[in-house]
Amino acid sequence: MKVGAPREIHEDESRVAMTPDSVVHLKNLGYECLIESGAGISAGFSDESYRAVGADVMPSQAAVWTSAEIIVKVRPPVELEIPYLTPDKTLISFFYPVQNYDLLHRIGGKRATVIAMDMVPRISRAQKMDALSSMANIAGYRAVIEAGSNFGRFFTGQVTAAGKVPPAKVLVIGAGVAGLAAIGTATSLGAVTYAFDVRPEVAEQIESMGAEFVFLDFGEEQQDGAATGGYATPSSPEFREKQLAKFRELAPQIDIVITTALIPGRDAPKLWLADMVAMMKPGSVIIDLAAERGGNCDLTVPDKRIVSDNGVIVIGYTDFPSRMAAQASTLYATNIRHMLTDLTPGKDGVIVHNMEDDVLRSATVTYQGEITYPPPPPKVKAIAAAKPKEKVKEPTPEEKRAREMAAFEAQTKNQGMLLAGGTALLLLVGAFAPASFMSHFVVFMLSCFVGFQVIWNVSHSLHTPLMAVTNAVSGIVILGALLQIGSGNRLVVTLAALSVLIATINIVGGFLVTRRMLAMFQKS
């Protein structure tokens, strides 16, 4: 079968659904690859780069659509492309069936098969095909870069000869894939980053990336993201009021706001209202990643950069992934390649559309003339962050002292029992052993006791330096054993030789381990 990628017709769309790298993998699956001439130019892929890996460069869009049985695209098909969707065609692209309900039924009536990349379920096995996450990751990163280009100051704090420069304060609303990417980028640039999400289970992820989670003092139990495909759900009116009050409290001190909040199948919730914008400092920046769905900010205008009356810049671009077309195309083409890998179990270039497969069933919105959207719930639970562990209550000073006293008493009791046992053993041995043996035995027992107490109480961080001490002790053992090797007693000679062997192993091993540990702290 042939896989074709036409040029995207949508205005300002620079991505392409097939890259030279993905062509190589698709050919290994047994497919022939077709690409419309110039389809990859905006993403940095020339026609020659496609020809070099064995793809056929077609002269027109019509040639791709009529020649290929499988069409891969970025955007949903537009009016000019719908007539090409015949019963023998399989379309793989973003589709958004909720927003494109009429288009869904028109294509279903033409009996074409449509696999919507935006409908891939959020389960572990489908991560390699999760195109929404791939694009959201790019959008979150690019949002911070876009904010930096519009923000008139440093992200990181600096102390210069001209004075001290405070760091920028960034608030990220929504800690999904895009939000976490924005948090990571803002933190790496040195900004003081805050983040909010209605799902409390993501707090640990946010804090692990160096940001501060904005907690709400609210008793309502929020729904776990695992129950909703890893996405947030609509909040109650009471929770929303608390949320907005918290944002109003933060607005005067925040320099950059990045909003990413979306609820599947709904318009974007309004979270940053006009009065909050009015509270912000002149020169502050708002990046609204939900602009395509109406925006999280009251002032957002899709695809526009506006400046409010008080000098706050509000950016509502809807093409953030397309602004990094090379990277976005590479990731998206990889997602599609993985989808086709699952569709081609025999690697013979023939699609096997198994509707019993959770991933394929969820992503397929039309199949053989039947509308298969919405899909049934996946059998495997969706990915969601683990809920943070409950914080252990900090003990009071009185409780700390009581614990220390109890530990001291237990340690004293153990030491007393050891001393009593050792004394009893010495008395028992002394009753039968000769005096010459007892002098050596007493030294041996005291050495064991003192050595145990010293080594047991050494901090773990000092165990490597301690090896040097044990090496010195082993050296003394070797010297003593060498003196005894000349003895005429066969048992003494055997024990002395064994002591030399074991002590040598300890010395050599100690030096090797110490050398390896020290190498960890050396710059390569």
C-alpha positions as CSV (number, residue, x, y, z in Angstrom):
1,M,0.0,0.0,0.0
2,K,1.0,3.6,-0.5
3,V,1.2,6.3,2.2
4,G,0.9,9.9,1.0
5,A,1.4,13.3,2.6
6,P,-0.1,16.3,0.8
7,R,0.9,19.8,1.6
8,E,-1.2,21.4,4.4
9,I,-3.7,23.9,3.0
10,H,-4.5,25.6,6.3
11,E,-3.1,29.1,6.5
12,D,0.1,29.5,8.5
13,E,0.5,25.7,8.9
14,S,4.2,24.9,8.5
15,R,4.2,21.3,9.7
16,V,4.2,18.2,7.6
17,A,3.1,14.7,8.5
18,M,5.9,12.8,6.8
19,T,9.7,13.5,7.3
20,P,12.6,11.9,5.5
21,D,13.4,10.0,8.7
22,S,9.8,8.6,9.0
23,V,10.0,7.6,5.3
24,V,12.8,5.2,6.1
25,H,10.8,3.5,8.9
26,L,7.6,3.3,6.8
27,K,9.5,1.7,3.9
28,N,10.8,-0.9,6.4
29,L,7.1,-1.6,7.2
30,G,6.6,-2.4,3.5
31,Y,4.9,0.9,2.4
32,E,5.6,3.1,-0.6
33,C,5.8,6.7,0.4
34,L,4.5,9.7,-1.6
35,I,4.9,13.4,-0.8
36,E,3.6,16.4,-2.5
37,S,6.3,18.6,-3.9
38,G,7.1,21.4,-1.5
39,A,5.1,19.9,1.4
40,G,8.1,19.9,3.7
41,I,9.8,23.1,2.7
42,S,8.3,25.2,5.5
43,A,9.6,22.6,8.0
44,G,13.0,22.6,6.5
45,F,12.7,19.3,4.5
46,S,13.5,19.7,0.8
47,D,12.1,17.5,-2.0
48,E,15.7,16.2,-2.6
49,S,15.9,15.0,1.0
50,Y,12.7,12.9,0.4
51,R,14.0,11.5,-2.9
52,A,17.3,10.6,-1.2
53,V,15.5,8.1,1.1
54,G,13.3,6.6,-1.6
55,A,10.1,8.7,-1.4
56,D,8.2,9.6,-4.6
57,V,7.7,13.4,-4.9
58,M,4.4,14.0,-6.6
59,P,3.7,17.1,-8.6
60,S,0.3,18.0,-7.1
61,Q,-2.1,17.5,-4.2
62,A,-4.5,15.6,-6.5
63,A,-1.7,13.2,-7.5
64,V,-1.1,12.3,-3.8
65,W,-4.7,11.9,-2.9
66,T,-5.6,9.7,-5.9
67,S,-2.4,7.5,-5.8
68,A,-2.2,6.7,-2.0
69,E,-4.5,4.5,-0.1
70,I,-3.4,6.0,3.2
71,I,-3.3,9.8,3.7
72,V,-1.4,11.3,6.6
73,K,-2.0,14.9,7.5
74,V,-1.7,17.4,10.3
75,R,-4.9,19.4,10.1
76,P,-8.4,18.0,9.5
77,P,-9.4,17.8,5.9
78,V,-10.8,21.0,4.4
79,E,-13.6,21.4,1.8
80,L,-11.3,20.9,-1.2
81,E,-10.0,17.6,0.2
82,I,-13.3,15.9,1.2
83,P,-14.1,14.7,-2.4
84,Y,-10.9,12.6,-2.4
85,L,-12.0,10.6,0.7
86,T,-13.4,7.5,-1.0
87,P,-14.3,4.1,0.6
88,D,-10.8,2.8,-0.1
89,K,-9.0,5.6,1.7
90,T,-7.7,5.7,5.3
91,L,-7.0,9.2,6.7
92,I,-4.7,9.6,9.7
93,S,-4.6,13.2,11.1
94,F,-5.8,15.4,13.9
95,F,-9.6,15.6,13.5
96,Y,-11.3,16.9,16.7
97,P,-14.6,15.1,16.2
98,V,-16.4,17.1,18.9
99,Q,-15.7,20.4,17.1
100,N,-16.0,18.9,13.6
101,Y,-19.2,17.0,14.1
102,D,-20.7,17.8,10.7
103,L,-17.4,16.9,9.0
104,L,-17.4,13.6,10.8
105,H,-20.8,12.7,9.4
106,R,-19.9,13.8,5.9
107,I,-16.8,11.7,5.8
108,G,-18.7,8.8,7.5
109,G,-21.2,9.0,4.7
110,K,-18.4,8.6,2.1
111,R,-17.4,5.3,3.9
112,A,-13.8,6.4,4.4
113,T,-11.8,5.4,7.5
114,V,-10.5,8.2,9.7
115,I,-8.0,7.7,12.5
116,A,-7.9,10.8,14.7
117,M,-4.5,11.3,16.3
118,D,-6.2,13.6,18.9
119,M,-8.3,10.6,20.1
120,V,-5.3,8.3,21.0
121,P,-6.1,7.2,24.6
122,R,-3.7,8.2,27.4
123,I,-2.5,4.8,28.4
124,S,1.0,3.5,28.7
125,R,1.1,1.5,25.5
126,A,-0.2,4.4,23.5
127,Q,2.4,7.0,24.7
128,K,4.5,6.6,21.5
129,M,1.4,7.6,19.4
130,D,0.3,10.4,21.7
131,A,0.5,13.3,19.2
132,L,-1.4,15.7,21.5
133,S,1.3,15.4,24.1
134,S,4.0,15.8,21.5
135,M,2.5,19.1,20.3
136,A,1.6,20.2,23.8
137,N,5.2,19.7,24.9
138,I,6.4,22.0,22.1
139,A,3.7,24.6,22.8
140,G,4.7,24.8,26.5
141,Y,8.3,25.3,25.6
142,R,7.6,27.8,22.9
143,A,5.2,29.7,25.1
144,V,8.0,30.6,27.5
145,I,10.3,31.5,24.6
146,E,7.6,33.8,23.2
147,A,7.0,35.3,26.6
148,G,10.7,36.0,26.9
149,S,10.8,37.8,23.6
150,N,8.0,40.1,24.7
151,F,9.1,40.6,28.3
152,G,11.4,43.5,28.7
153,R,13.5,42.1,31.4
154,F,15.7,39.2,32.5
155,F,14.2,35.9,33.6
156,T,17.0,35.1,36.0
157,G,18.0,37.4,38.9
158,Q,21.4,39.1,38.6
159,V,23.7,41.2,40.7
160,T,25.6,43.6,38.4
161,A,27.7,46.7,38.8
162,A,24.7,48.7,37.9
163,G,22.6,47.1,40.7
164,K,20.5,44.1,41.6
165,V,18.0,42.7,39.1
166,P,15.2,40.6,40.6
167,P,14.1,37.4,38.8
168,A,10.9,37.3,36.8
169,K,7.9,35.6,38.5
170,V,6.1,33.2,36.2
171,L,2.7,31.6,37.0
172,V,1.7,28.5,34.9
173,I,-2.0,27.6,35.1
174,G,-2.6,24.0,34.3
175,A,0.0,21.3,34.8
176,G,-0.6,19.0,31.9
177,V,2.0,18.2,29.3
178,A,2.2,21.8,28.1
179,G,2.2,23.2,31.6
180,L,5.0,21.0,32.8
181,A,7.0,21.9,29.7
182,A,6.5,25.6,30.4
183,I,7.4,25.0,34.1
184,G,10.7,23.2,33.1
185,T,11.7,25.9,30.6
186,A,10.9,28.9,32.9
187,T,12.7,27.3,35.8
188,S,15.8,26.5,33.7
189,L,15.9,30.2,32.6
190,G,16.1,31.2,36.2
191,A,12.6,32.5,36.8
192,V,10.7,32.1,40.1
193,T,8.0,29.8,38.9
194,Y,4.6,29.1,40.5
195,A,2.0,26.6,39.1
196,F,-1.6,25.8,39.7
197,D,-3.7,22.8,38.8
198,V,-7.1,21.6,40.0
199,R,-5.7,18.1,40.3
200,P,-3.8,18.0,43.6
201,E,-2.0,14.8,42.6
202,V,0.3,16.8,40.2
203,A,1.7,18.9,43.1
204,E,4.6,16.5,43.5
205,Q,5.5,16.7,39.8
206,I,5.5,20.5,39.9
207,E,7.7,20.7,43.0
208,S,10.1,18.1,41.6
209,M,10.7,20.5,38.6
210,G,11.7,23.4,40.9
211,A,8.4,25.3,40.9
212,E,6.1,26.1,43.8
213,F,2.6,24.6,43.8
214,V,-0.2,27.1,44.5
215,F,-2.4,25.3,47.1
216,L,-6.0,26.3,47.7
217,D,-7.5,26.0,51.2
218,F,-10.6,24.1,50.0
219,G,-12.3,21.1,51.5
220,E,-13.8,19.7,48.3
221,E,-12.3,16.5,47.1
222,Q,-11.0,16.9,43.5
223,Q,-11.4,14.0,41.1
224,D,-8.3,12.0,40.3
225,G,-7.1,12.5,36.7
226,A,-6.9,8.8,36.2
227,A,-10.7,8.6,36.1
228,T,-11.0,11.2,33.3
229,G,-8.2,10.1,30.9
230,G,-5.6,12.2,32.8
231,Y,-7.4,15.4,32.2
232,A,-9.0,17.9,34.6
233,T,-12.8,18.0,35.1
234,P,-15.1,21.1,35.6
235,S,-14.9,22.5,39.1
236,S,-17.7,23.4,41.4
237,P,-18.8,27.1,41.6
238,E,-17.4,27.3,45.2
239,F,-14.1,26.0,44.1
240,R,-14.0,28.4,41.1
241,E,-14.6,31.4,43.4
242,K,-11.7,30.3,45.7
243,Q,-9.5,29.8,42.6
244,L,-10.2,33.2,41.2
245,A,-9.7,34.8,44.6
246,K,-6.2,33.2,44.7
247,F,-5.4,34.4,41.2
248,R,-6.4,38.0,42.2
249,E,-4.1,37.7,45.2
250,L,-1.2,36.7,42.9
251,A,-1.9,39.0,40.0
252,P,0.0,42.1,41.2
253,Q,3.3,40.3,41.8
254,I,3.3,38.0,38.7
255,D,5.3,39.1,35.6
256,I,4.4,36.3,33.2
257,V,1.2,34.2,33.1
258,I,1.0,31.1,30.9
259,T,-2.4,29.5,30.8
260,T,-2.9,26.0,29.5
261,A,-6.2,24.9,31.0
262,L,-8.5,22.8,28.7
263,I,-11.3,20.4,29.4
264,P,-12.0,17.8,26.7
265,G,-15.1,18.6,24.6
266,R,-15.7,22.0,26.1
267,D,-14.7,25.6,25.6
268,A,-11.6,26.8,27.6
269,P,-12.6,27.9,31.1
270,K,-12.1,31.6,31.8
271,L,-9.5,31.8,34.6
272,W,-7.6,35.0,34.1
273,L,-10.3,37.7,34.1
274,A,-10.1,41.3,33.0
275,D,-9.8,42.7,36.5
276,M,-6.8,40.4,37.1
277,V,-5.1,41.8,34.0
278,A,-5.8,45.3,35.3
279,M,-3.9,44.4,38.5
280,M,-0.8,43.3,36.7
281,K,2.3,45.6,36.2
282,P,2.8,47.3,32.9
283,G,5.1,45.2,30.6
284,S,3.8,41.9,32.0
285,V,3.0,39.2,29.5
286,I,0.1,36.7,29.3
287,I,0.5,33.7,26.9
288,D,-2.8,31.9,26.4
289,L,-2.3,28.4,25.0
290,A,-6.0,27.8,25.1
291,A,-6.8,30.6,22.6
292,E,-8.0,28.2,19.9
293,R,-10.8,27.1,22.2
294,G,-11.8,30.6,23.3
295,G,-8.9,31.3,25.7
296,N,-8.4,31.2,29.5
297,C,-8.0,35.0,29.6
298,D,-10.9,37.5,29.1
299,L,-8.8,39.7,26.8
300,T,-7.4,36.9,24.5
301,V,-8.0,37.3,20.8
302,P,-7.1,34.2,18.8
303,D,-4.0,34.6,16.6
304,K,-3.4,38.2,17.8
305,R,-1.0,40.0,20.1
306,I,-2.8,42.8,21.9
307,V,-1.8,45.3,24.6
308,S,-4.2,46.1,27.4
309,D,-5.0,49.7,28.6
310,N,-2.5,49.2,31.5
311,G,0.3,47.9,29.2
312,V,-0.1,44.2,29.7
313,I,0.7,42.1,26.6
314,V,-1.8,39.3,25.8
315,I,-0.7,36.8,23.2
316,G,-3.3,34.4,21.8
317,Y,-1.4,32.6,19.0
318,T,-2.8,29.2,18.0
319,D,0.1,28.0,16.1
320,F,2.9,27.5,18.7
321,P,3.9,24.0,17.5
322,S,3.9,25.3,13.9
323,R,6.3,28.0,14.9
324,M,8.8,25.2,15.6
325,A,7.9,23.3,12.4
326,A,11.0,21.2,12.1
327,Q,10.8,19.8,15.6
328,A,7.0,19.5,15.6
329,S,7.0,17.7,12.2
330,T,9.7,15.3,13.4
331,L,7.7,14.3,16.5
332,Y,4.3,14.2,14.8
333,A,5.7,12.0,11.9
334,T,7.2,9.7,14.6
335,N,3.8,9.4,16.3
336,I,2.1,8.5,12.9
337,R,4.9,6.1,12.1
338,H,4.2,4.3,15.4
339,M,0.5,4.3,14.6
340,L,1.2,2.6,11.3
341,T,3.5,0.1,13.0
342,D,0.5,-1.0,15.1
343,L,-1.7,-1.1,12.0
344,T,0.9,-3.3,10.1
345,P,1.7,-6.3,12.3
346,G,3.0,-8.3,9.4
347,K,5.3,-5.5,8.2
348,D,4.1,-6.2,4.7
349,G,2.7,-2.8,3.8
350,V,-0.9,-3.9,4.4
351,I,-3.2,-2.3,7.1
352,V,-4.9,-4.7,9.6
353,H,-7.5,-2.5,11.3
354,N,-8.2,-4.5,14.5
355,M,-11.1,-2.8,16.2
356,E,-10.6,-5.0,19.3
357,D,-7.4,-3.1,20.0
358,D,-7.9,-0.4,22.7
359,V,-5.7,2.2,21.0
360,L,-7.0,1.7,17.4
361,R,-10.6,1.5,18.6
362,S,-10.3,4.8,20.5
363,A,-8.6,6.6,17.7
364,T,-10.9,5.4,14.9
365,V,-13.8,7.9,14.5
366,T,-15.2,6.4,11.2
367,Y,-14.8,2.9,9.9
368,Q,-16.5,1.3,6.8
369,G,-19.3,3.8,6.7
370,E,-20.0,3.7,10.5
371,I,-19.5,6.5,12.9
372,T,-17.4,5.0,15.7
373,Y,-17.1,8.1,17.8
374,P,-17.4,8.3,20.8
375,P,-15.3,5.2,21.7
376,P,-16.0,2.9,24.7
377,P,-13.9,3.5,27.8
378,P,-10.4,1.9,27.5
379,K,-9.9,-1.3,29.4
380,V,-6.7,0.0,30.8
381,K,-6.8,2.9,33.3
382,A,-5.4,6.2,32.0
383,I,-2.1,7.6,33.0
384,A,-2.2,9.9,36.0
385,A,0.3,11.1,38.5
386,A,0.4,9.4,41.8
387,K,-1.2,11.2,44.7
388,P,1.4,12.9,46.9
389,K,2.2,11.1,50.1
390,E,0.8,12.6,53.3
391,K,3.4,14.7,54.9
392,V,4.7,13.3,58.3
393,K,3.8,15.6,61.1
394,E,6.8,17.4,62.5
395,P,7.5,16.3,66.1
396,T,7.5,18.9,68.9
397,P,10.7,19.7,70.8
398,E,9.3,17.7,73.8
399,E,8.7,14.7,71.5
400,K,12.2,14.9,70.0
401,R,13.8,15.0,73.5
402,A,11.7,12.0,74.6
403,R,12.7,10.0,71.5
404,E,16.4,10.9,72.1
405,M,16.2,9.8,75.7
406,A,14.5,6.5,74.8
407,A,17.2,5.8,72.1
408,F,20.0,6.6,74.6
409,E,18.5,4.3,77.2
410,A,18.1,1.5,74.7
411,Q,21.7,2.0,73.5
412,T,23.0,2.1,77.1
413,K,21.1,-1.1,77.9
414,N,22.5,-2.9,74.9
415,Q,26.1,-1.8,75.7
416,G,25.7,-2.9,79.3
417,M,24.5,-6.4,78.2
418,L,27.4,-6.7,75.8
419,L,29.9,-5.7,78.5
420,A,28.3,-8.2,81.0
421,G,28.4,-11.0,78.4
422,G,32.0,-10.2,77.5
423,T,33.0,-10.2,81.1
424,A,31.3,-13.5,81.7
425,L,33.1,-15.0,78.7
426,L,36.5,-13.7,79.9
427,L,35.9,-15.3,83.4
428,L,34.8,-18.6,81.8
429,V,37.9,-18.7,79.5
430,G,40.2,-17.5,82.3
431,A,39.1,-20.4,84.5
432,F,40.6,-23.0,82.1
433,A,43.0,-21.2,79.8
434,P,46.8,-20.6,80.6
435,A,48.0,-17.1,81.6
436,S,50.0,-16.6,78.3
437,F,46.8,-17.1,76.3
438,M,44.7,-14.8,78.5
439,S,46.9,-11.8,77.9
440,H,46.5,-12.0,74.1
441,F,42.8,-12.9,74.4
442,V,42.0,-9.9,76.5
443,V,43.7,-7.6,74.0
444,F,41.7,-9.3,71.2
445,M,38.4,-8.9,72.9
446,L,39.0,-5.2,73.8
447,S,40.1,-4.6,70.1
448,C,36.8,-6.2,68.9
449,F,34.7,-4.1,71.3
450,V,36.5,-0.8,70.6
451,G,36.6,-1.4,66.8
452,F,32.9,-2.2,66.7
453,Q,32.0,0.9,68.6
454,V,34.2,3.2,66.5
455,I,33.2,1.8,63.1
456,W,29.5,1.4,63.9
457,N,29.2,5.1,64.8
458,V,31.0,6.5,61.8
459,S,28.7,8.4,59.4
460,H,27.9,6.8,56.1
461,S,29.4,9.7,54.3
462,L,32.8,8.9,55.9
463,H,32.9,5.2,54.9
464,T,35.2,5.9,52.0
465,P,37.9,7.6,54.2
466,L,37.4,4.8,56.7
467,M,38.7,2.4,54.1
468,A,42.1,4.1,54.4
469,V,42.1,3.2,58.1
470,T,41.1,-0.4,57.5
471,N,43.9,-0.6,54.9
472,A,46.4,0.5,57.6
473,V,45.0,-2.1,60.0
474,S,45.3,-4.8,57.3
475,G,48.9,-3.7,56.8
476,I,49.6,-4.3,60.5
477,V,47.9,-7.7,60.2
478,I,50.2,-8.6,57.3
479,L,53.3,-7.6,59.2
480,G,52.2,-9.7,62.2
481,A,51.4,-12.7,60.0
482,L,54.8,-12.5,58.2
483,L,56.5,-12.7,61.6
484,Q,54.6,-15.9,62.4
485,I,55.2,-17.6,59.1
486,G,58.7,-18.6,60.3
487,S,57.2,-20.6,63.1
488,G,57.7,-24.4,63.2
489,N,54.1,-25.1,64.0
490,R,52.2,-26.1,60.8
491,L,48.9,-24.7,62.2
492,V,50.4,-21.3,62.9
493,V,52.0,-21.1,59.4
494,T,48.7,-22.0,57.8
495,L,46.8,-19.3,59.8
496,A,49.5,-16.8,59.1
497,A,49.4,-17.5,55.3
498,L,45.6,-17.2,55.4
499,S,45.8,-13.9,57.2
500,V,48.3,-12.5,54.6
501,L,45.9,-13.6,51.8
502,I,42.7,-12.0,53.3
503,A,44.5,-8.8,54.4
504,T,46.0,-8.4,50.9
505,I,42.5,-8.8,49.3
506,N,41.2,-6.2,51.7
507,I,44.0,-3.7,50.9
508,V,43.8,-4.1,47.1
509,G,40.0,-4.0,47.1
510,G,39.9,-1.0,49.4
511,F,42.3,0.9,47.1
512,L,40.2,0.0,44.0
513,V,37.0,1.1,45.6
514,T,38.5,4.3,47.0
515,R,40.0,5.1,43.6
516,R,36.6,4.6,41.9
517,M,34.8,6.8,44.4
518,L,37.3,9.6,44.0
519,A,37.0,9.4,40.2
520,M,33.3,10.3,40.6
521,F,34.3,13.7,41.9
522,Q,36.9,14.5,39.2
523,K,35.9,16.6,36.2
524,S,36.2,14.7,32.9
